[in-house]
Amino acid sequence: MSRNQLPAPVVKLACAALLASLLSACAGPQSYVALVPSPDGSLGKVSVQGQRGDQLLTRAKQGALLDGSKPPFDVSDEQLQRDFGAAMRARPVLPEQFLLYFETGGSELTAESKALLQRVVQSALARASVDMSVIGHSDTQGAADANEALALARATAIAEQLRGMGLANTAMAIESHGERNLLVPTPDETAEPRNRRVEITLR
């Protein structure tokens, strides 16, 4: 893989997209679920299997009664806030993961990964409290003990950069996995850009 083919940095969001509450109507309280997009914009499907029928939710802001008695219906933003606003505000911020990639044989980030560092800082500062893990990895080129040290150097270098960018008081757990947890399985002595990485997880 050439320099121009180095992998792009990655951001992953864990998400939960199903909400449940009570809908008060003239006929009395009726429980329903609503399907909403995850923080990264992706949307799944929900099958509601009730005592009076089955309904499938496939669109954002679509709802169905839990007993399955009526076809899916649209839920307005106002209704979502009224019925689910307190629950959404009470949800803990979900973990977020960033993958940063390196040039061969050292602790120099690729250009795209350098640009992602500020986003890591912004995400960390946006949380009321944060625990951060910074895990260094290597490819299988070179001796295993040297790669263990190289991966630790990468994780330490990234942690120091983040501290200098405004996260000096953030708790960081710094680790090295060396060549033990490859993102892309390869034989020994294989240069693989996607394995030369640091994984940052915010919790």
N, CA and C atoms as an extended XYZ file, in Angstrom:
609
Properties=species:S:1:pos:R:3:atomname:S:1:resname:S:1:resid:I:1 pbc="F F F"
N         0.856       -1.190        0.000 N   MET     1
C         0.000        0.000        0.000 CA  MET     1
C         0.891        1.238        0.000 C   MET     1
N         0.686        2.152       -0.959 N   SER     2
C         1.537        3.331       -1.081 CA  SER     2
C         1.113        4.397       -0.092 C   SER     2
N         1.914        5.462       -0.006 N   ARG     3
C         1.592        6.566        0.902 CA  ARG     3
C         0.225        7.150        0.580 C   ARG     3
N        -0.111        7.234       -0.720 N   ASN     4
C        -1.392        7.800       -1.108 CA  ASN     4
C        -2.563        6.893       -0.758 C   ASN     4
N        -2.259        5.664       -0.337 N   GLN     5
C        -3.316        4.726        0.003 CA  GLN     5
C        -3.406        4.478        1.508 C   GLN     5
N        -2.763        5.327        2.286 N   LEU     6
C        -2.841        5.169        3.735 CA  LEU     6
C        -4.288        5.283        4.186 C   LEU     6
N        -4.681        4.517        5.206 N   PRO     7
C        -6.082        4.499        5.622 CA  PRO     7
C        -6.507        5.816        6.244 C   PRO     7
N        -7.772        6.134        6.072 N   ALA     8
C        -8.322        7.334        6.690 CA  ALA     8
C        -8.581        7.071        8.161 C   ALA     8
N        -8.432        8.098        9.020 N   PRO     9
C        -8.760        7.924       10.431 CA  PRO     9
C       -10.234        7.598       10.584 C   PRO     9
N       -10.555        6.943       11.667 N   VAL    10
C       -11.905        6.421       11.863 CA  VAL    10
C       -12.467        6.928       13.175 C   VAL    10
N       -13.754        7.252       13.153 N   VAL    11
C       -14.487        7.588       14.368 CA  VAL    11
C       -15.666        6.634       14.467 C   VAL    11
N       -15.837        6.007       15.621 N   LYS    12
C       -16.951        5.088       15.830 CA  LYS    12
C       -17.786        5.572       17.001 C   LYS    12
N       -19.096        5.491       16.809 N   LEU    13
C       -20.007        5.851       17.886 CA  LEU    13
C       -20.846        4.641       18.263 C   LEU    13
N       -20.825        4.268       19.522 N   ALA    14
C       -21.786        3.278       19.984 CA  ALA    14
C       -23.126        3.964       20.096 C   ALA    14
N       -24.231        3.275       19.788 N   CYS    15
C       -25.506        3.976       19.770 CA  CYS    15
C       -26.651        3.065       20.154 C   CYS    15
N       -27.715        3.696       20.640 N   ALA    16
C       -28.969        3.001       20.895 CA  ALA    16
C       -30.063        3.840       20.284 C   ALA    16
N       -30.910        3.261       19.438 N   ALA    17
C       -31.845        4.057       18.665 CA  ALA    17
C       -33.302        3.788       19.007 C   ALA    17
N       -33.591        3.007       20.003 N   LEU    18
C       -34.972        2.682       20.322 CA  LEU    18
C       -35.369        3.336       21.638 C   LEU    18
N       -36.506        4.073       21.624 N   LEU    19
C       -36.995        4.748       22.816 CA  LEU    19
C       -38.399        4.247       23.123 C   LEU    19
N       -38.778        4.204       24.401 N   ALA    20
C       -40.129        3.781       24.767 CA  ALA    20
C       -40.679        4.700       25.843 C   ALA    20
N       -41.996        5.001       25.766 N   SER    21
C       -42.613        5.867       26.760 CA  SER    21
C       -44.116        5.639       26.726 C   SER    21
N       -44.870        6.515       27.378 N   LEU    22
C       -46.321        6.437       27.385 CA  LEU    22
C       -46.893        7.577       26.574 C   LEU    22
N       -47.855        7.261       25.729 N   LEU    23
C       -48.569        8.257       24.944 CA  LEU    23
C       -49.955        8.416       25.551 C   LEU    23
N       -50.262        9.602       26.024 N   SER    24
C       -51.570        9.851       26.616 CA  SER    24
C       -52.522       10.341       25.538 C   SER    24
N       -53.641        9.672       25.406 N   ALA    25
C       -54.650       10.055       24.424 CA  ALA    25
C       -56.006       10.044       25.109 C   ALA    25
N       -57.011       10.482       24.345 N   CYS    26
C       -58.347       10.547       24.935 CA  CYS    26
C       -58.827        9.178       25.395 C   CYS    26
N       -58.401        8.134       24.693 N   ALA    27
C       -58.853        6.789       25.042 CA  ALA    27
C       -58.094        6.223       26.234 C   ALA    27
N       -57.105        6.934       26.725 N   GLY    28
C       -56.319        6.455       27.851 CA  GLY    28
C       -54.878        6.228       27.449 C   GLY    28
N       -54.002        5.965       28.429 N   PRO    29
C       -52.580        5.796       28.133 CA  PRO    29
C       -52.329        4.586       27.239 C   PRO    29
N       -51.470        4.751       26.240 N   GLN    30
C       -51.064        3.659       25.369 CA  GLN    30
C       -49.555        3.722       25.197 C   GLN    30
N       -48.901        2.602       25.416 N   SER    31
C       -47.448        2.567       25.289 CA  SER    31
C       -47.058        2.432       23.830 C   SER    31
N       -45.981        3.110       23.445 N   TYR    32
C       -45.491        2.999       22.076 CA  TYR    32
C       -43.980        3.135       22.058 C   TYR    32
N       -43.406        2.705       20.948 N   VAL    33
C       -41.976        2.878       20.722 CA  VAL    33
C       -41.792        3.757       19.498 C   VAL    33
N       -40.664        4.471       19.463 N   ALA    34
C       -40.334        5.318       18.318 CA  ALA    34
C       -38.916        5.013       17.871 C   ALA    34
N       -38.708        5.003       16.567 N   LEU    35
C       -37.397        4.735       15.987 CA  LEU    35
C       -36.735        6.058       15.635 C   LEU    35
N       -35.525        6.283       16.155 N   VAL    36
C       -34.793        7.519       15.868 CA  VAL    36
C       -33.385        7.172       15.411 C   VAL    36
N       -32.753        8.067       14.631 N   PRO    37
C       -31.390        7.783       14.159 CA  PRO    37
C       -30.396        7.752       15.311 C   PRO    37
N       -29.333        6.994       15.125 N   SER    38
C       -28.225        6.993       16.070 CA  SER    38
C       -27.429        8.275       15.890 C   SER    38
N       -26.503        8.600       16.799 N   PRO    39
C       -25.744        9.847       16.686 CA  PRO    39
C       -24.978       10.000       15.382 C   PRO    39
N       -24.566        8.889       14.742 N   ASP    40
C       -23.827        9.000       13.483 CA  ASP    40
C       -24.741        9.027       12.271 C   ASP    40
N       -26.075        9.068       12.491 N   GLY    41
C       -27.025        9.179       11.393 CA  GLY    41
C       -27.551        7.860       10.867 C   GLY    41
N       -26.984        6.746       11.284 N   SER    42
C       -27.456        5.456       10.789 CA  SER    42
C       -28.792        5.101       11.433 C   SER    42
N       -29.534        4.241       10.746 N   LEU    43
C       -30.877        3.890       11.213 CA  LEU    43
C       -31.115        2.404       10.996 C   LEU    43
N       -31.598        1.737       12.008 N   GLY    44
C       -31.922        0.321       11.877 CA  GLY    44
C       -33.406        0.124       11.638 C   GLY    44
N       -33.891       -1.054       11.971 N   LYS    45
C       -35.304       -1.385       11.883 CA  LYS    45
C       -35.734       -1.997       13.210 C   LYS    45
N       -37.015       -1.838       13.533 N   VAL    46
C       -37.547       -2.410       14.765 CA  VAL    46
C       -38.833       -3.153       14.440 C   VAL    46
N       -38.909       -4.400       14.857 N   SER    47
C       -40.133       -5.183       14.717 CA  SER    47
C       -40.867       -5.178       16.049 C   SER    47
N       -42.083       -4.666       16.039 N   VAL    48
C       -42.914       -4.615       17.242 CA  VAL    48
C       -43.906       -5.776       17.169 C   VAL    48
N       -43.764       -6.735       18.047 N   GLN    49
C       -44.628       -7.917       18.063 CA  GLN    49
C       -45.494       -7.863       19.314 C   GLN    49
N       -46.751       -7.484       19.115 N   GLY    50
C       -47.661       -7.306       20.237 CA  GLY    50
C       -48.752       -8.349       20.276 C   GLY    50
N       -49.603       -8.243       21.277 N   GLN    51
C       -50.697       -9.202       21.443 CA  GLN    51
C       -51.739       -9.076       20.341 C   GLN    51
N       -51.803       -7.905       19.705 N   ARG    52
C       -52.856       -7.678       18.708 CA  ARG    52
C       -52.306       -7.493       17.300 C   ARG    52
N       -51.018       -7.797       17.105 N   GLY    53
C       -50.465       -7.689       15.760 CA  GLY    53
C       -48.983       -7.380       15.780 C   GLY    53
N       -48.386       -7.448       14.591 N   ASP    54
C       -46.961       -7.147       14.417 CA  ASP    54
C       -46.815       -5.943       13.501 C   ASP    54
N       -45.884       -5.049       13.852 N   GLN    55
C       -45.619       -3.864       13.038 CA  GLN    55
C       -44.110       -3.707       12.871 C   GLN    55
N       -43.702       -3.185       11.714 N   LEU    56
C       -42.284       -2.981       11.421 CA  LEU    56
C       -42.001       -1.499       11.246 C   LEU    56
N       -41.045       -0.981       12.031 N   LEU    57
C       -40.621        0.418       11.922 CA  LEU    57
C       -39.357        0.478       11.078 C   LEU    57
N       -39.397        1.279       10.009 N   THR    58
C       -38.257        1.354        9.084 CA  THR    58
C       -37.796        2.775        8.824 C   THR    58
N       -38.558        3.785        9.273 N   ARG    59
C       -38.216        5.177        8.998 CA  ARG    59
C       -37.962        5.935       10.297 C   ARG    59
N       -37.144        6.966       10.192 N   ALA    60
C       -36.861        7.805       11.352 CA  ALA    60
C       -38.141        8.463       11.850 C   ALA    60
N       -38.266        8.542       13.157 N   LYS    61
C       -39.401        9.181       13.826 CA  LYS    61
C       -40.722        8.497       13.485 C   LYS    61
N       -40.654        7.184       13.317 N   GLN    62
C       -41.850        6.375       13.115 CA  GLN    62
C       -42.148        5.650       14.420 C   GLN    62
N       -43.428        5.553       14.780 N   GLY    63
C       -43.797        4.911       16.030 CA  GLY    63
C       -44.821        3.812       15.824 C   GLY    63
N       -44.958        2.964       16.840 N   ALA    64
C       -45.972        1.910       16.817 CA  ALA    64
C       -46.392        1.604       18.243 C   ALA    64
N       -47.677        1.305       18.414 N   LEU    65
C       -48.165        0.899       19.724 CA  LEU    65
C       -47.575       -0.456       20.091 C   LEU    65
N       -47.275       -0.645       21.362 N   LEU    66
C       -46.636       -1.882       21.791 CA  LEU    66
C       -47.531       -3.108       21.620 C   LEU    66
N       -48.843       -2.911       21.583 N   ASP    67
C       -49.713       -4.074       21.390 CA  ASP    67
C       -49.846       -4.454       19.924 C   ASP    67
N       -49.253       -3.634       19.015 N   GLY    68
C       -49.279       -3.942       17.591 CA  GLY    68
C       -50.622       -3.773       16.933 C   GLY    68
N       -51.526       -3.055       17.551 N   SER    69
C       -52.907       -2.997       17.070 CA  SER    69
C       -53.118       -2.032       15.917 C   SER    69
N       -52.174       -1.104       15.683 N   LYS    70
C       -52.363       -0.106       14.632 CA  LYS    70
C       -51.121       -0.028       13.761 C   LYS    70
N       -51.289        0.404       12.499 N   PRO    71
C       -50.127        0.570       11.623 CA  PRO    71
C       -49.170        1.619       12.189 C   PRO    71
N       -47.905        1.590       11.767 N   PRO    72
C       -46.946        2.606       12.220 CA  PRO    72
C       -47.431        4.018       11.902 C   PRO    72
N       -47.051        4.954       12.742 N   PHE    73
C       -47.460        6.346       12.577 CA  PHE    73
C       -46.246        7.243       12.749 C   PHE    73
N       -46.327        8.449       12.178 N   ASP    74
C       -45.248        9.423       12.305 CA  ASP    74
C       -45.328       10.110       13.664 C   ASP    74
N       -44.159       10.367       14.243 N   VAL    75
C       -44.064       11.054       15.530 CA  VAL    75
C       -43.340       12.373       15.296 C   VAL    75
N       -43.972       13.479       15.618 N   SER    76
C       -43.372       14.791       15.386 CA  SER    76
C       -42.224       15.044       16.358 C   SER    76
N       -41.369       16.009       15.999 N   ASP    77
C       -40.284       16.394       16.902 CA  ASP    77
C       -40.834       16.856       18.246 C   ASP    77
N       -41.941       17.589       18.195 N   GLU    78
C       -42.533       18.090       19.431 CA  GLU    78
C       -43.010       16.941       20.319 C   GLU    78
N       -43.624       15.928       19.691 N   GLN    79
C       -44.104       14.791       20.471 CA  GLN    79
C       -42.945       13.975       21.033 C   GLN    79
N       -41.878       13.813       20.227 N   LEU    80
C       -40.699       13.102       20.727 CA  LEU    80
C       -40.132       13.791       21.959 C   LEU    80
N       -40.040       15.117       21.897 N   GLN    81
C       -39.509       15.856       23.038 CA  GLN    81
C       -40.433       15.751       24.241 C   GLN    81
N       -41.726       15.815       23.994 N   ARG    82
C       -42.683       15.743       25.100 CA  ARG    82
C       -42.653       14.369       25.772 C   ARG    82
N       -42.614       13.311       24.959 N   ASP    83
C       -42.703       11.961       25.513 CA  ASP    83
C       -41.355       11.383       25.935 C   ASP    83
N       -40.290       11.763       25.205 N   PHE    84
C       -38.993       11.134       25.439 CA  PHE    84
C       -37.896       12.104       25.859 C   PHE    84
N       -38.223       13.400       25.912 N   GLY    85
C       -37.181       14.395       26.165 CA  GLY    85
C       -36.404       14.138       27.442 C   GLY    85
N       -37.115       13.866       28.526 N   ALA    86
C       -36.435       13.637       29.808 CA  ALA    86
C       -35.550       12.401       29.738 C   ALA    86
N       -36.047       11.344       29.091 N   ALA    87
C       -35.257       10.110       28.985 CA  ALA    87
C       -34.010       10.326       28.137 C   ALA    87
N       -34.141       11.081       27.045 N   MET    88
C       -32.984       11.329       26.178 CA  MET    88
C       -31.938       12.173       26.890 C   MET    88
N       -32.394       13.153       27.651 N   ARG    89
C       -31.441       13.997       28.379 CA  ARG    89
C       -30.754       13.227       29.497 C   ARG    89
N       -31.426       12.220       30.040 N   ALA    90
C       -30.857       11.451       31.150 CA  ALA    90
C       -29.910       10.356       30.682 C   ALA    90
N       -29.925       10.043       29.395 N   ARG    91
C       -29.053        8.972       28.906 CA  ARG    91
C       -27.590        9.363       29.043 C   ARG    91
N       -26.734        8.461       29.489 N   PRO    92
C       -25.301        8.770       29.531 CA  PRO    92
C       -24.754        8.918       28.117 C   PRO    92
N       -23.736        9.747       27.979 N   VAL    93
C       -23.076        9.879       26.682 CA  VAL    93
C       -22.392        8.558       26.361 C   VAL    93
N       -22.615        8.050       25.175 N   LEU    94
C       -22.099        6.733       24.811 CA  LEU    94
C       -20.628        6.805       24.420 C   LEU    94
N       -19.911        5.698       24.549 N   PRO    95
C       -18.483        5.707       24.205 CA  PRO    95
C       -18.248        6.104       22.754 C   PRO    95
N       -17.121        6.731       22.522 N   GLU    96
C       -16.730        7.157       21.172 CA  GLU    96
C       -15.291        6.715       20.934 C   GLU    96
N       -15.028        6.179       19.754 N   GLN    97
C       -13.693        5.659       19.454 CA  GLN    97
C       -13.113        6.343       18.224 C   GLN    97
N       -11.816        6.628       18.304 N   PHE    98
C       -11.071        7.232       17.197 CA  PHE    98
C        -9.884        6.336       16.860 C   PHE    98
N        -9.618        6.141       15.580 N   LEU    99
C        -8.438        5.407       15.129 CA  LEU    99
C        -7.515        6.364       14.397 C   LEU    99
N        -6.286        6.479       14.888 N   LEU   100
C        -5.272        7.338       14.279 CA  LEU   100
C        -4.181        6.455       13.686 C   LEU   100
N        -3.723        6.810       12.483 N   TYR   101
C        -2.752        5.970       11.774 CA  TYR   101
C        -1.408        6.669       11.632 C   TYR   101
N        -0.353        5.854       11.452 N   PHE   102
C         1.022        6.345       11.489 CA  PHE   102
C         1.784        5.989       10.218 C   PHE   102
N         2.811        6.801        9.958 N   GLU   103
C         3.767        6.456        8.919 CA  GLU   103
C         4.605        5.269        9.403 C   GLU   103
N         5.341        4.670        8.500 N   THR   104
C         6.118        3.468        8.824 CA  THR   104
C         7.232        3.759        9.822 C   THR   104
N         7.362        2.888       10.844 N   GLY   105
C         8.542        2.844       11.687 CA  GLY   105
C         8.720        3.941       12.703 C   GLY   105
N         7.692        4.721       13.005 N   GLY   106
C         7.871        5.787       13.979 CA  GLY   106
C         6.553        6.248       14.557 C   GLY   106
N         6.567        7.452       15.158 N   SER   107
C         5.388        7.994       15.823 CA  SER   107
C         4.832        9.204       15.092 C   SER   107
N         5.067        9.266       13.781 N   GLU   108
C         4.570       10.372       12.963 CA  GLU   108
C         3.207       10.008       12.404 C   GLU   108
N         2.187       10.793       12.771 N   LEU   109
C         0.840       10.550       12.275 CA  LEU   109
C         0.735       10.864       10.790 C   LEU   109
N        -0.201       10.183       10.113 N   THR   110
C        -0.533       10.579        8.755 CA  THR   110
C        -1.211       11.947        8.806 C   THR   110
N        -1.247       12.638        7.686 N   ALA   111
C        -1.823       13.984        7.645 CA  ALA   111
C        -3.293       13.973        8.063 C   ALA   111
N        -4.049       12.996        7.594 N   GLU   112
C        -5.470       12.933        7.941 CA  GLU   112
C        -5.668       12.695        9.432 C   GLU   112
N        -4.822       11.869       10.018 N   SER   113
C        -4.953       11.589       11.446 CA  SER   113
C        -4.566       12.798       12.290 C   SER   113
N        -3.588       13.572       11.835 N   LYS   114
C        -3.243       14.805       12.546 CA  LYS   114
C        -4.456       15.727       12.622 C   LYS   114
N        -5.193       15.801       11.524 N   ALA   115
C        -6.362       16.677       11.483 CA  ALA   115
C        -7.468       16.205       12.419 C   ALA   115
N        -7.477       14.921       12.755 N   LEU   116
C        -8.521       14.370       13.617 CA  LEU   116
C        -8.284       14.654       15.097 C   LEU   116
N        -7.067       15.020       15.474 N   LEU   117
C        -6.757       15.233       16.887 CA  LEU   117
C        -7.655       16.294       17.522 C   LEU   117
N        -7.927       17.383       16.797 N   GLN   118
C        -8.751       18.443       17.361 CA  GLN   118
C       -10.165       17.952       17.629 C   GLN   118
N       -10.644       17.051       16.793 N   ARG   119
C       -11.974       16.491       17.028 CA  ARG   119
C       -11.992       15.643       18.294 C   ARG   119
N       -10.909       14.926       18.553 N   VAL   120
C       -10.809       14.156       19.796 CA  VAL   120
C       -10.922       15.096       20.996 C   VAL   120
N       -10.184       16.200       20.939 N   VAL   121
C       -10.204       17.173       22.033 CA  VAL   121
C       -11.607       17.746       22.221 C   VAL   121
N       -12.246       18.140       21.128 N   GLN   122
C       -13.586       18.719       21.221 CA  GLN   122
C       -14.581       17.728       21.822 C   GLN   122
N       -14.498       16.471       21.408 N   SER   123
C       -15.412       15.457       21.941 CA  SER   123
C       -15.179       15.232       23.430 C   SER   123
N       -13.914       15.218       23.846 N   ALA   124
C       -13.601       15.017       25.261 CA  ALA   124
C       -14.090       16.189       26.105 C   ALA   124
N       -13.881       17.408       25.622 N   LEU   125
C       -14.289       18.591       26.382 CA  LEU   125
C       -15.804       18.731       26.449 C   LEU   125
N       -16.519       18.144       25.490 N   ALA   126
C       -17.976       18.249       25.472 CA  ALA   126
C       -18.635       17.356       26.515 C   ALA   126
N       -17.875       16.419       27.080 N   ARG   127
C       -18.423       15.512       28.082 CA  ARG   127
C       -18.281       16.110       29.476 C   ARG   127
N       -19.292       15.864       30.317 N   ALA   128
C       -19.226       16.366       31.689 CA  ALA   128
C       -18.042       15.759       32.425 C   ALA   128
N       -17.776       14.489       32.193 N   SER   129
C       -16.593       13.823       32.730 CA  SER   129
C       -16.154       12.804       31.697 C   SER   129
N       -14.875       12.486       31.681 N   VAL   130
C       -14.377       11.590       30.645 CA  VAL   130
C       -13.225       10.744       31.176 C   VAL   130
N       -13.246        9.471       30.837 N   ASP   131
C       -12.096        8.587       30.990 CA  ASP   131
C       -11.636        8.236       29.588 C   ASP   131
N       -10.347        8.318       29.349 N   MET   132
C        -9.810        8.100       28.014 CA  MET   132
C        -8.791        6.974       28.043 C   MET   132
N        -8.927        6.043       27.104 N   SER   133
C        -7.888        5.033       26.916 CA  SER   133
C        -7.171        5.317       25.606 C   SER   133
N        -5.847        5.195       25.638 N   VAL   134
C        -5.000        5.446       24.468 CA  VAL   134
C        -4.144        4.196       24.283 C   VAL   134
N        -4.449        3.417       23.256 N   ILE   135
C        -3.798        2.115       23.056 CA  ILE   135
C        -3.008        2.132       21.757 C   ILE   135
N        -1.704        1.848       21.863 N   GLY   136
C        -0.840        1.829       20.693 CA  GLY   136
C        -0.736        0.447       20.081 C   GLY   136
N        -0.619        0.417       18.750 N   HIS   137
C        -0.507       -0.838       18.005 CA  HIS   137
C         0.580       -0.701       16.939 C   HIS   137
N         1.054       -1.834       16.461 N   SER   138
C         2.031       -1.847       15.370 CA  SER   138
C         1.627       -2.898       14.348 C   SER   138
N         2.303       -2.883       13.192 N   ASP   139
C         2.162       -4.005       12.268 CA  ASP   139
C         3.173       -5.085       12.663 C   ASP   139
N         3.350       -6.090       11.845 N   THR   140
C         4.214       -7.222       12.218 CA  THR   140
C         5.619       -7.110       11.645 C   THR   140
N         5.937       -5.964       11.063 N   GLN   141
C         7.282       -5.786       10.518 CA  GLN   141
C         8.253       -5.486       11.655 C   GLN   141
N         9.302       -6.304       11.807 N   GLY   142
C        10.262       -6.116       12.884 CA  GLY   142
C        10.026       -7.085       14.026 C   GLY   142
N        10.899       -6.999       15.035 N   ALA   143
C        10.817       -7.895       16.189 CA  ALA   143
C         9.631       -7.530       17.074 C   ALA   143
N         9.041       -8.538       17.713 N   ALA   144
C         7.851       -8.319       18.533 CA  ALA   144
C         8.124       -7.374       19.696 C   ALA   144
N         9.288       -7.516       20.357 N   ASP   145
C         9.575       -6.639       21.497 CA  ASP   145
C         9.794       -5.205       21.047 C   ASP   145
N        10.403       -5.030       19.873 N   ALA   146
C        10.578       -3.681       19.335 CA  ALA   146
C         9.227       -3.063       18.981 C   ALA   146
N         8.326       -3.861       18.452 N   ASN   147
C         6.995       -3.358       18.115 CA  ASN   147
C         6.191       -3.019       19.361 C   ASN   147
N         6.407       -3.772       20.436 N   GLU   148
C         5.745       -3.451       21.708 CA  GLU   148
C         6.179       -2.068       22.190 C   GLU   148
N         7.474       -1.804       22.110 N   ALA   149
C         8.000       -0.500       22.527 CA  ALA   149
C         7.534        0.605       21.590 C   ALA   149
N         7.508        0.320       20.289 N   LEU   150
C         7.073        1.316       19.314 CA  LEU   150
C         5.611        1.687       19.528 C   LEU   150
N         4.770        0.695       19.775 N   ALA   151
C         3.353        0.967       20.005 CA  ALA   151
C         3.143        1.803       21.263 C   ALA   151
N         3.933        1.537       22.308 N   LEU   152
C         3.842        2.343       23.526 CA  LEU   152
C         4.300        3.768       23.261 C   LEU   152
N         5.357        3.918       22.476 N   ALA   153
C         5.835        5.258       22.129 CA  ALA   153
C         4.765        6.027       21.360 C   ALA   153
N         4.066        5.348       20.484 N   ARG   154
C         2.995        6.002       19.731 CA  ARG   154
C         1.870        6.457       20.659 C   ARG   154
N         1.436        5.576       21.551 N   ALA   155
C         0.362        5.937       22.473 CA  ALA   155
C         0.779        7.089       23.382 C   ALA   155
N         2.012        7.049       23.871 N   THR   156
C         2.512        8.107       24.752 CA  THR   156
C         2.603        9.432       24.016 C   THR   156
N         3.076        9.398       22.773 N   ALA   157
C         3.194       10.626       21.987 CA  ALA   157
C         1.830       11.259       21.740 C   ALA   157
N         0.834       10.440       21.434 N   ILE   158
C        -0.510       10.968       21.204 CA  ILE   158
C        -1.086       11.543       22.489 C   ILE   158
N        -0.896       10.856       23.604 N   ALA   159
C        -1.395       11.366       24.883 CA  ALA   159
C        -0.779       12.722       25.211 C   ALA   159
N         0.517       12.869       24.964 N   GLU   160
C         1.183       14.143       25.233 CA  GLU   160
C         0.646       15.245       24.328 C   GLU   160
N         0.396       14.932       23.073 N   GLN   161
C        -0.175       15.933       22.169 CA  GLN   161
C        -1.555       16.368       22.648 C   GLN   161
N        -2.372       15.421       23.065 N   LEU   162
C        -3.715       15.751       23.535 CA  LEU   162
C        -3.664       16.590       24.807 C   LEU   162
N        -2.739       16.285       25.700 N   ARG   163
C        -2.595       17.098       26.915 CA  ARG   163
C        -2.217       18.533       26.555 C   ARG   163
N        -1.367       18.677       25.560 N   GLY   164
C        -0.961       20.004       25.136 CA  GLY   164
C        -2.037       20.768       24.397 C   GLY   164
N        -3.081       20.076       23.964 N   MET   165
C        -4.172       20.708       23.216 CA  MET   165
C        -5.379       21.009       24.097 C   MET   165
N        -5.242       20.855       25.413 N   GLY   166
C        -6.331       21.223       26.309 CA  GLY   166
C        -6.847       20.127       27.203 C   GLY   166
N        -6.237       18.939       27.149 N   LEU   167
C        -6.705       17.824       27.974 CA  LEU   167
C        -5.709       17.472       29.073 C   LEU   167
N        -5.025       18.484       29.601 N   ALA   168
C        -3.993       18.240       30.615 CA  ALA   168
C        -4.554       17.581       31.865 C   ALA   168
N        -5.821       17.837       32.183 N   ASN   169
C        -6.413       17.291       33.401 CA  ASN   169
C        -7.287       16.062       33.152 C   ASN   169
N        -7.244       15.537       31.951 N   THR   170
C        -8.053       14.365       31.604 CA  THR   170
C        -7.330       13.078       31.992 C   THR   170
N        -8.053       12.174       32.659 N   ALA   171
C        -7.471       10.877       33.018 CA  ALA   171
C        -7.269       10.042       31.759 C   ALA   171
N        -6.046        9.574       31.549 N   MET   172
C        -5.721        8.776       30.367 CA  MET   172
C        -5.038        7.485       30.786 C   MET   172
N        -5.549        6.363       30.296 N   ALA   173
C        -4.899        5.063       30.482 CA  ALA   173
C        -4.130        4.746       29.207 C   ALA   173
N        -2.800        4.674       29.302 N   ILE   174
C        -1.941        4.484       28.131 CA  ILE   174
C        -1.435        3.047       28.122 C   ILE   174
N        -1.631        2.357       26.997 N   GLU   175
C        -1.241        0.950       26.894 CA  GLU   175
C        -0.573        0.677       25.553 C   GLU   175
N         0.142       -0.433       25.499 N   SER   176
C         0.691       -0.947       24.243 CA  SER   176
C         0.180       -2.361       24.014 C   SER   176
N        -0.339       -2.597       22.822 N   HIS   177
C        -0.702       -3.951       22.413 CA  HIS   177
C         0.278       -4.487       21.374 C   HIS   177
N         1.274       -3.680       21.032 N   GLY   178
C         2.272       -4.136       20.075 CA  GLY   178
C         1.639       -4.667       18.809 C   GLY   178
N         2.092       -5.863       18.395 N   GLU   179
C         1.522       -6.492       17.197 CA  GLU   179
C         0.523       -7.587       17.560 C   GLU   179
N         0.024       -7.555       18.811 N   ARG   180
C        -0.817       -8.656       19.296 CA  ARG   180
C        -2.271       -8.566       18.849 C   ARG   180
N        -2.788       -7.372       18.640 N   ASN   181
C        -4.192       -7.205       18.247 CA  ASN   181
C        -4.260       -6.487       16.906 C   ASN   181
N        -4.035       -7.223       15.861 N   LEU   182
C        -3.999       -6.645       14.520 CA  LEU   182
C        -5.410       -6.302       14.047 C   LEU   182
N        -5.545       -5.121       13.480 N   LEU   183
C        -6.816       -4.757       12.859 CA  LEU   183
C        -7.019       -5.559       11.582 C   LEU   183
N        -5.921       -5.765       10.856 N   VAL   184
C        -5.925       -6.569        9.628 CA  VAL   184
C        -4.965       -7.737        9.838 C   VAL   184
N        -5.451       -8.968        9.945 N   PRO   185
C        -4.546      -10.109       10.151 CA  PRO   185
C        -3.545      -10.242        9.004 C   PRO   185
N        -2.259      -10.382        9.346 N   THR   186
C        -1.204      -10.534        8.344 CA  THR   186
C        -0.170      -11.538        8.845 C   THR   186
N         0.630      -12.087        7.933 N   PRO   187
C         1.778      -12.897        8.367 CA  PRO   187
C         2.821      -12.013        9.040 C   PRO   187
N         3.807      -12.649        9.653 N   ASP   188
C         4.915      -11.911       10.254 CA  ASP   188
C         5.682      -11.157        9.172 C   ASP   188
N         6.328      -10.060        9.594 N   GLU   189
C         7.146       -9.230        8.706 CA  GLU   189
C         6.335       -8.626        7.560 C   GLU   189
N         5.124       -8.182        7.878 N   THR   190
C         4.257       -7.555        6.880 CA  THR   190
C         3.984       -6.110        7.270 C   THR   190
N         4.283       -5.195        6.375 N   ALA   191
C         3.963       -3.784        6.591 CA  ALA   191
C         2.498       -3.552        6.227 C   ALA   191
N         1.704       -3.156        7.200 N   GLU   192
C         0.273       -2.928        6.969 CA  GLU   192
C        -0.134       -1.617        7.633 C   GLU   192
N        -0.409       -0.567        6.830 N   PRO   193
C        -0.714        0.753        7.397 CA  PRO   193
C        -1.861        0.756        8.399 C   PRO   193
N        -2.868       -0.078        8.195 N   ARG   194
C        -4.024       -0.061        9.100 CA  ARG   194
C        -3.713       -0.662       10.467 C   ARG   194
N        -2.625       -1.403       10.561 N   ASN   195
C        -2.218       -1.941       11.866 CA  ASN   195
C        -1.341       -0.968       12.647 C   ASN   195
N        -0.759        0.015       11.982 N   ARG   196
C         0.054        1.038       12.661 CA  ARG   196
C        -0.890        2.127       13.153 C   ARG   196
N        -1.386        1.969       14.353 N   ARG   197
C        -2.465        2.853       14.785 CA  ARG   197
C        -2.443        3.058       16.295 C   ARG   197
N        -3.165        4.091       16.715 N   VAL   198
C        -3.519        4.297       18.119 CA  VAL   198
C        -5.034        4.358       18.194 C   VAL   198
N        -5.599        3.591       19.104 N   GLU   199
C        -7.039        3.611       19.345 CA  GLU   199
C        -7.318        4.465       20.576 C   GLU   199
N        -8.159        5.468       20.405 N   ILE   200
C        -8.566        6.331       21.516 CA  ILE   200
C       -10.041        6.085       21.782 C   ILE   200
N       -10.374        5.769       23.021 N   THR   201
C       -11.771        5.567       23.399 CA  THR   201
C       -12.127        6.541       24.506 C   THR   201
N       -13.218        7.273       24.304 N   LEU   202
C       -13.742        8.193       25.313 CA  LEU   202
C       -14.954        7.550       25.963 C   LEU   202
N       -14.965        7.558       27.305 N   ARG   203
C       -16.109        7.003       28.038 CA  ARG   203
C       -16.608        8.026       29.045 C   ARG   203
